[in-house]
Amino acid sequence: MRMPDALAASWEAASPQRRALIAVMALVVTATLLLLAAAPLTAAIGREAAGVARARALLETERVRLNENAALARAPAPPRAGDVHVAVQRVLSRHGLRAAAVPSATTPGRDAVVVDDAQLDALVAALDALMRDEGIRLVTATLTARVEPGRVRADLLLGR
């Protein structure tokens, strides 16, 4: 890289002390520019490191849930006797849910119901109670979001 002629002539005419002063000033300006450029990069690296830590924590939580779900799927349903429909209606009503039976899809040992409007958390709690208390598992489910946040329509097939 070649310096412009005027700059080269000024450099040659300058005294050694002046050359040293110019060189030091150039180093200070360069260092300042590097520090100014590095500050946003350092902040971005810190934000990304925090994001990675959050993602790792979320991944670990999901791994625990996955293991719990796999264990539940392998566990045999507790043997229970009695009418599935009666047990389903009892548990759903205990959780504040109203279900309409679907006779055309109901078979012996299985009950098809539609919960037209349910809070998702209440529905999950009711399904958990059905499994734990009555030995009734969810066979299939179709959940449709309602307009209100957290509310769903649930078409459920439950059985032992």
Buried (B, 14 or more C-beta within 10 A) or exposed (E): EEEEEEEEEEEEEEEEEEEEEEEEEEEEEEEEEEEEEEEEEEEEEEEEEEEEEEEEEEEEEEEEEEEEEEEEEEEEEEEEEEEBBEBBBBBBEEBEBEBEBBEEBBEEEBBBBBBBEBBBEBBEBBBBBBBEBBBBBBEEBEBEEBEEEEBBBBBBBBBB
